[in-house]
Amino acid sequence: MSGKFKSVSESETTITELMIPSYANFGGKVHGGILLSLMDKVAYVCASKHAGAYCVTVAVDGVEFLSPVEVGELVSLKASVNYVGNTSMIVGIRVEALQPKTGSVKHTNSCYFTMAAKDDDGKLLTVPGLILENEEQLRRFCEGKHLKGLSKQKRELLKSDLSSTSSNEMLTLIEQERCIVVID
Ligand SMILES: CC(C)(COP(=O)(O)OP(=O)(O)OC[C@H]1O[C@@H](n2cnc3c(N)ncnc32)[C@H](O)[C@@H]1OP(=O)(O)O)[C@@H](O)C(=O)NCCC(=O)NCCS
């Protein structure tokens, strides 16, 4: 196999940030958007280290907020390149919140950011291949390949919209749903 290859550990990145009061919503919990922005930042750092180039965010998969994050907690975001295609990389991110007073740690989030590398003219660049050094990295690479295939299928499915579906067919589709149709 030709071309450059890099190990996963060369680009592994962890960012830790203190959750300050201005990050909170009216309920006193940290805004999901703040966490998303931190995830985007760590994904960028990790992807650009692997690619050795400027990167853009292409897609985000699997973001779920499993438990709320409180002001005063230390949020750590651990990112690694799980999979590389030609110009894109899938960066896996694990988010944990540490309550410094008690030492308790909760897993709040895991997700996948697809990032692509670009040159100074905005042209897509081929990224280095990945050296897989243990079973976990091998498993993550296979999961990344699977996710890439699923994302493609989803995009194709979304293209087949319901513009040619009749009103009666749509009414049948939503028969059991919690809505009332009041179209004249
Ligand atoms: C995403 C983008 C790079 C795709 O460019 P394109 O010319 O359509 O190129 P391709 O279809 O060849 O896709 C490039 C790579 O991205 C992947 N890709 C494209 N769209 C994707 C999607 N929706 N989800 C996952 N991967 C995707 C392709 O599989 C391909 O990967 P590979 O080279 O590793 O096989 C381009 O649309 C872009 O630059 N978007 C703006 C990104 C940006 O500015 N992000 C910041 C957030 S605002």
The ligand as a Tripos MOL2 file, in Angstrom:
@<TRIPOS>MOLECULE
LIG
   48    50     1     0     0
SMALL
NO_CHARGES

@<TRIPOS>ATOM
      1 C1        -18.7080   18.3210    2.5810 C.3       1 LIG1
      2 C2        -17.9600   18.6890    1.3240 C.3       1 LIG1
      3 C3        -16.4740   18.6830    1.5780 C.3       1 LIG1
      4 C4        -18.3070   17.6020    0.2810 C.3       1 LIG1
      5 O1        -17.6810   17.9700   -0.9110 O.3       1 LIG1
      6 P1        -17.9940   17.2380   -2.3050 P.3       1 LIG1
      7 O2        -17.3360   18.0610   -3.3740 O.co2     1 LIG1
      8 O3        -19.4320   16.9240   -2.4240 O.co2     1 LIG1
      9 O4        -17.1080   15.9640   -2.2200 O.3       1 LIG1
     10 P2        -17.4050   14.4070   -2.0920 P.3       1 LIG1
     11 O5        -18.7920   14.0000   -2.4130 O.co2     1 LIG1
     12 O6        -16.2840   13.7660   -2.8370 O.co2     1 LIG1
     13 O7        -17.1800   14.1530   -0.5400 O.3       1 LIG1
     14 C5        -15.9090   14.2940    0.0580 C.3       1 LIG1
     15 C6        -15.8210   13.3260    1.1970 C.3       1 LIG1
     16 O8        -16.8040   13.6700    2.1850 O.3       1 LIG1
     17 C7        -17.6900   12.5810    2.3860 C.3       1 LIG1
     18 N1        -19.0210   13.1280    2.5550 N.ar      1 LIG1
     19 C8        -19.6330   14.0260    1.7550 C.ar      1 LIG1
     20 N2        -20.8370   14.3220    2.2540 N.ar      1 LIG1
     21 C9        -20.9770   13.6070    3.3820 C.ar      1 LIG1
     22 C10       -22.0070   13.4810    4.3530 C.ar      1 LIG1
     23 N3        -23.1480   14.1650    4.2530 N.pl3     1 LIG1
     24 N4        -21.8190   12.6550    5.3880 N.ar      1 LIG1
     25 C11       -20.6740   11.9510    5.5290 C.ar      1 LIG1
     26 N5        -19.6540   12.0440    4.6430 N.ar      1 LIG1
     27 C12       -19.8170   12.8380    3.5800 C.ar      1 LIG1
     28 C13       -17.5890   11.7110    1.1500 C.3       1 LIG1
     29 O9        -17.9200   10.3630    1.4200 O.3       1 LIG1
     30 C14       -16.1230   11.8840    0.7920 C.3       1 LIG1
     31 O10       -15.3290   11.0690    1.6240 O.3       1 LIG1
     32 P3        -14.0450   10.2450    1.0630 P.3       1 LIG1
     33 O11       -13.2760   11.1560    0.1550 O.co2     1 LIG1
     34 O12       -13.2790    9.9260    2.3010 O.co2     1 LIG1
     35 O13       -14.5680    9.0400    0.3850 O.co2     1 LIG1
     36 C15       -18.4130   20.0770    0.8020 C.3       1 LIG1
     37 O14       -19.7910   20.0200    0.5530 O.3       1 LIG1
     38 C16       -18.1090   21.2080    1.7740 C.2       1 LIG1
     39 O15       -17.0210   21.7710    1.7330 O.2       1 LIG1
     40 N6        -19.0970   21.5880    2.6170 N.am      1 LIG1
     41 C17       -18.9220   22.7050    3.5610 C.3       1 LIG1
     42 C18       -18.2570   22.2460    4.8340 C.3       1 LIG1
     43 C19       -18.1710   23.3540    5.8310 C.2       1 LIG1
     44 O16       -17.9470   24.4930    5.5130 O.2       1 LIG1
     45 N7        -18.3530   22.9870    7.1040 N.am      1 LIG1
     46 C20       -18.3150   23.9100    8.1870 C.3       1 LIG1
     47 C21       -19.6290   23.9520    8.8760 C.3       1 LIG1
     48 S1        -20.5960   25.3300    8.3640 S.3       1 LIG1
@<TRIPOS>BOND
     1     1     2 1
     2     2     3 1
     3     2     4 1
     4     2    36 1
     5     4     5 1
     6     5     6 1
     7     6     7 2
     8     6     8 1
     9     6     9 1
    10     9    10 1
    11    10    11 2
    12    10    12 1
    13    10    13 1
    14    13    14 1
    15    14    15 1
    16    15    16 1
    17    15    30 1
    18    16    17 1
    19    17    18 1
    20    17    28 1
    21    18    19 ar
    22    18    27 ar
    23    19    20 ar
    24    20    21 ar
    25    21    22 ar
    26    21    27 ar
    27    22    23 1
    28    22    24 ar
    29    24    25 ar
    30    25    26 ar
    31    26    27 ar
    32    28    29 1
    33    28    30 1
    34    30    31 1
    35    31    32 1
    36    32    33 2
    37    32    34 1
    38    32    35 1
    39    36    37 1
    40    36    38 1
    41    38    39 2
    42    38    40 1
    43    40    41 1
    44    41    42 1
    45    42    43 1
    46    43    44 2
    47    43    45 1
    48    45    46 1
    49    46    47 1
    50    47    48 1
@<TRIPOS>SUBSTRUCTURE
     1 LIG1         1 GROUP 0 **** ****
